[in-house]
Amino acid sequence: MADVGEPAGGRPREGGRPAEDVVALCSRLIRFDTSITGEFERGCAELVAEELAAMGLQPQVLESQPRRSNVVARVTGSDPTAPAVLVHIHLDVVPADPGEWTVPPFSGEVRDGQVWGRGAVDMKNMAAMTLVALRERLAAGWRPRRDVVLAFVSDEERGGADGAGWLVERHPELFEDCTEAVGEAGGFSHEYAPGRRAYFVQTGEKGIAWLHLVARGRGGHGALQRDSSAVSAIADAVSRLSSHRFDAKPTPSTTELLSWAASWTEDEEPLRAFGPLARLLDPALRHTYNATGLAAGQQHNVVPSFARASIDGRVVPGHEDDFVRELLEVVGDAVTVEVVQRSTGVEAPFTGLVPDAIRRALQRADPGSLTVPTLLPISTDAKHFSRLGIGCFGFAPMRTPLGYDFASMFHGVDERVPISALVFGERVMEHFFEEC
């Protein structure tokens, strides 16, 4: 694992300043508890705005409601006819229980060559890498050819209604000339052969289908025997759902990923060759439905007449019409399905100025590496910005150490990011800005 001052991409950094700064800034950003149980994003957004203003930019802090803060700034390019590129990063994080963590989750502690804390990977690392990279380029007198729009947004972890969604609806003029964007969550590496790495760039994401399974039955006294109840019907439906594996529905991105994987592994299921990353890649192949909550009953000795399960469904793009039908085929007719929230998945072809810039930036930092377009099962703010006709790609570049369980860091206990990955990512972002 690299030391803090180790050069990324093979180019010496005088005094190690960018490396030291990206670690320090990531740690500072993590110290703001921007979760729904914390203080929201305002303090963190103010720090981001200060960083941008120190570069000579004019950041706007926009709030959909008190403390739900979004920061937008623009770097003016040299060619006013060129379309702008958007870089979007969310500042909010999911909650963390300190009792489960090795270190306090909002300490930003630097330990064992890593920065620890909620948001280290999702995604305050990207905020730090982008800010330091942009500062370095601007300080060197660089100016982009096309405008670069920066959006540091709130509320992504709850769907983005107060963040990217609000900006798209209320302030679309901020992005009207943007044709392409980068955000979370691709750009991470996998060493598929000794010294050979592939970087997975997110070209699509699954849609959301947040559902309720509802069962109704005859309630009554808990001391009386009964063959079925609303509770048993819900329990049976959830059990069926958790043990069922839905059929694969490959999209262009997953087809390309599978084809590439099959070219270097003889495994009948090529994704298994990715080790821990398979947990992040395999769900993109099919619809998934996970129970995330159960509700029934108010008193121990009363059988309730109503029971409900909350289901987090993730839907493959292009197959939205069949997700409820497939679900009902598995859970049976003893329950009904209520749709709570839906969003359509998105997928963009990996062609254009931004994909070309991504390839060149990674080649400069890691010669001989491959760039693989990938559909990921998560949901990001791309679903909002794509409504403006913007082609969105997930690119938060990190060269992770061999065996690093990247997938478990998202929303996980002891979330942390290797310093070497931060340093590498900052350098790649400098290349990316230069290549755009």
Helices and strands as residue ranges (DSSP letters): G 14-16, H 17-30, H 42-54, E 60-63, E 69-75, E 84-90, G 98-100, E 110-111, E 114-116, H 124-139, E 148-153, G 156-158, H 164-170, G 172-175, E 178-183, E 188-193, E 196-205, E 207-216, E 220-221, H 230-243, H 252-264, G 270-277, H 278-281, G 282-285, E 288-296, E 302-303, E 306-315, G 320-322, H 323-331, E 336-343, E 346-347, H 353-365, E 370-376, H 382-385, G 386-388, E 391-394, G 407-409, E 416-418, H 419-435
